[in-house]
Amino acid sequence: MNLAWALVASVIVSIISLIGAISLILKKGLLDKILLLLIGFSAGGLIGGAFLHLLPEALEQSGDISVFLSVIAGFVIFFILERYLHWRHCHEGKCEVHVFTYLNLIGDAIHNFSDGLVIGASFVVGLKFGILTTLVIIFHEIPQEIGDFGVLIYGGFSKAKALFYNFLSALTCIAGTFIGYVVSTSVERFSVYLLPVIAGGFIYIASCDLIPELHKQPGLKRATLSVLAFSGGVLFIFLARLIHSH
């Protein structure tokens, strides 16, 4: 039964890839404000998800140093993925479509597959744990998918083609979920290593991708909004963790 819930969760995460179309109907100023809040909340949610959700579960299952080594491994893996697969190849505003857009899609497909792996493994741990993990991933996916849609449009894709290929790359989440669930139920201690690896990935995304974007926002008002949004993301995970523990 939990496998069915896990697959439903991965389908919902995949559908979120279509949210990029919202950038076509919102004014740029309003979209920028919304993205600022989403990025801040997402960063807080990822940090909270790593330290208050995934790591406590991994430490509960295995209290040795391997958990922390797995966190470092996850951080390094996501650094490598971004360094080589999310490479933007642009010169003076002109981008080679066949290079950077397709590399972006490949990187997204691998990233979505890893999201699916952790969704599948988390539902093996428990239904509530799986739902909370999915929420953390959704918080991150919304601003990312809006940004990815913009990258594909900028690279020369039509709106329809950008939506289609972005959705296609998101479907790898479903495959990752199925594999993550099956492997977690058949390979002993698989989730003990996977959860901290993904936690390391969450920490990398929040600290190296999202928070630097918040620092680029000028003005006291935007700085305050980003701090509040970030704190709100951490607080949400903390409260969800309290509810989950009961």
N, C-alpha and C positions, 0 to 999 in steps of 0.2 A: 504493500500500500504506500509506503514511503517513497518507493521508486516512482510511482505515479505522480505524487506531489512534487518530487524533485523535477520530473520532466515538465510538469505544468509551470513550475517556477522558471525553468530555463526557457520555455516558450515565451513567457512574459518578458524576460530579460531580452530575448531576441527581438520581440516586437518593438521594444523601446528604440531600436535603431531607426525606426521610421519617424521619431520625434524631431529629427533634423529638419523636416519640412516646416516646422514652426518658425524657423528663421526666415522663411519666405513671406510670412504674413505679419510678423512683428516689426515695428520700426526699430532701426539699429540702436537708438538710444535706450529704448525699453528693453531690447534683447540683451544689451550690455549689462544693464542693471540686474536683470534676472540671472544672467550667467555669473555675475559677481557673487550673488547670494548662493547659487547652486554650487559653484566651485568651492566657496568657503564651507558650506554645509557638507559637501562631499569630502573635503580634506579632513574635517573634524570627524566625520563618520568613519573614514578609513583608519585614522589614527585610533579612534575609540574601538573600532572593530578589531584592529590588530591587538591592542593592549588589554582590552576589557572583554573580548569575546573569543577570538581564536586562540591566543596564547594561554589564557587560563584553562581552556579545555585541553589543549595539548599538554600543559604541565600537569594537569590532573591525571592524564593517562600515562605520562612519562615524565618524571621529575629530574631526569639527568641532563647533562650539558648538550646532548644531541638536539634538544629543542632549540637552543640558542644558535647552534651551528646551522640548523635548518633555516632559522630566520635570516642569518647572514647569507646563506645560499640563495634564498628567495630574493633578497635585495640585489645580489649580484646578477642573478638570472634576469630580473626585470631590467637592470641596467644594460645588460648585453642585448636584450630584445629591443629596447628602445634605441640603443646606439646603432644597431645594424639594420633593424627592420622599420623603424619610424624615421629614417633619414630623409630630410627634405632637401631635394636637389634643385635649387632655384638660383637664378642669376639675374640681378637687377630687376626683380619683379616678374621675370619670365621663367616659367617652370616647365620642365620636360615632363609632359603628362605620363608617358609610358614608364618613367622612372619613379617619381615620388608618389604618384597616386596609387600605383599598383603595389609599391612597397608598403604604403600606408594600409592598403587592404590586407596584404599578407600579415603585417604586424597585428592588425586588428583581429584577424581570424585566429591567430595564435593566442592573443590576449583573451578573446572570448572563449576559446577552448579551455584555457586555464581557469577562467571564471566558472565554466561548466564543471570542471574537475572538482573544484572546492564546493560547489552547490551539491553535487552528487555525494561527496564524502560527508558533508555536513548533515544531509538528511539521513545518512546511516547512523550518525551520532544520535539524532532525535528530530522529531518534527519541528518543535519550537526552535531548536538550534538552527535547523535548515532554513526556516522562515526568516529568522533574524539575519543570517548570513546573506540570504537573497536580498533583503532590504539594503544591507550595506553595499552590495554590488550594484543595485539599482541606483542608489544615490550617486555612485561614481559614473555609471553608464550615461545618465541623462546629459550632463554637460559635455561628456566625451563624445557622444553621438552627434550632438549639435555641432561640435567642432569638426568632427570627421566629415560630416556632410558639407560643411563649408570648405574643407580642404579639397574634396572631390570636385565641387563646383569651380573652385579657383583653378584646379588643374585642367579644366576643360570639359568635364562631364556635363551632360544635360541634367536637368533636375530629376527626370524620371530615371535616368541611368544611374545617377548618384544614389538615389533611394534604393534602387534594385540591388546594386552591388554592395552597398552598405548593409542591407538586410541579409544578403547572401553570406557575407563574412560573419554576421552575427549568428547564423544558424549553427556554426561550429560549437556554440555554447551547448546546444542540445546533445551533440555527439559527446562532448566532454562530460556532460552530466551523467549520461548513461555509462560511459567508461569509468568515471570516478566512483559511481555507486557500485557497479559490479566488482571493480578491483578492491574497493574498500571492504566489501563483504567477503571477498575470497582471499585477500592477502592480509595476513596478520600485521597489525600496527601500521598499515598504510596511511591512515588518517593522522596518526601521531606525527608523521614526518611531513605530510602534505599541508596540514593546517598551519604550522609555523612557517613553511616555505611561502604560502600565500600571504601570511601575516607580514613577512619580509617584503613581499611585493606591494602590499597595501601601504607599508611605511615608505617604500621608495616612491610610489605614485604620489602620495600626499606631500612628501617632503621635497621631492625633486621636480615634480610637474605642476602640482596645484598651488602650493604655497608660494613658489616664485611668481606665479601669475597674479596672486593677490598683492605681492610686493610692488608689482608694476602699476597698481592703481594709485593715481595721485589724489591728494586732498585728504583732509581729516575725516570728512563724512564717509568717503569710500573705505578708508582704513578702519573706521569704527564699524561699519556694516560688515566688512570682511571678518573682523575679529568676532563680532556677535554671531555671524553665520557659522564660523568655525566652532565656536563654543557651543552653539546650538547642536551641531552635529555630534560632538563628543557627549553632550548631555543626553541627547536622544539615545545613543547606544548605551550609556550608563543606566538610564531608566529602563530601557528594554532588557538589559542584563538583569536588573533587579526583579523585573516581572518574570523573566525566564527562570530565575533561580527559585521562584516560588511556585 
